[in-house]
Amino acid sequence: MKEQKSNMKKNKIGLIEVKAALNDSRFRKMLPSDLDEEIIKFLSNPSCPCNVPLYRKVLKDCTSQLSKYYPDREIVTLAILKRS
């Protein structure tokens, strides 16, 4: 049962996966240009917690790009993230 639960978590796209994807120029090229300014800020300081709103925006507005980048994973909904 525990193994099944950990596998479920591995198959989700959450904030950590968004952060990892944003570090990849191939993923960034897929994103809309209106995010460019925020992405530049992210790249200048990727470990800053101030980037969390960008991660959430990508999770909410860029689902098709995330699905292409992580084809075997499911996107975590923002309602789930707010509970955490």
N, C-alpha and C positions, 0 to 999 in steps of 0.2 A: 504494500500500500504506500509506504514511504517513497519507494523508488518511482512509483507511478506519479506521485505528487511532484517530485523533483523533475521528472520528464515533462510534466505539464508546464512548469515554470520555464524550462529551457526552450519550449516551443513558442514563447510569447515574445512580442516586440514591445519593450517598455523604454523608459528613459535612458537606461544604460546602453541599449542597442541603438537608440537614436544618436546618442553622443558618439558612439563608435562609428556609426555611418557618416556622421558629419565630418569626421576626420578623414574620410575617403573622398578624394576629388571626383571620382566617378559618380558617387552618390550626389555630391553637391551640384554637379552639372545637371542632374535631373530635376532639381528643385526650381520653383518659380523665382524669377528675378526680384520680386518684391521682398525676398528674404535676404538678399545680398548684404545689406548693411548689417543685419544681425549676425550673419555668418562670419563676416569680417571681424566683428567684435568677439565672436566665439573663438575664431582661430588665433586671435591675439592673446587670449587667456582661456583655454579650454577647460581648466579645472575650476573656474569660478562658478559658485552656485547661482550667480546672476544669469546664467545661461538656461536655467530650468524653464523659464517662460518660452524660450525658443524651442526646447525639446518638446514641450507640450503643444506648441503651435504646429510643429512638424507632425506629431502624432495625430493631431486633429485634422489638419488641412492637407497633408501629403501622404494619404494612405496608399494611393496607387504606387507612388515611388517607393515607399517602404516595402510594399508587397513584392515589387520587382527586385529590390535589393535583398530581401529576406524571403525568398519564395516558399520556404518550408515552414514559415512561422505565422502566427496569428497576432494581430495588433491588439494590444491591451487597450480597453476603452478608458476614457478619462474618468468615468464614474468609478472604476476600480482604483485608479491611481489616487483619487481624492480620499478614498477610505484608508489608504496606507499611511 
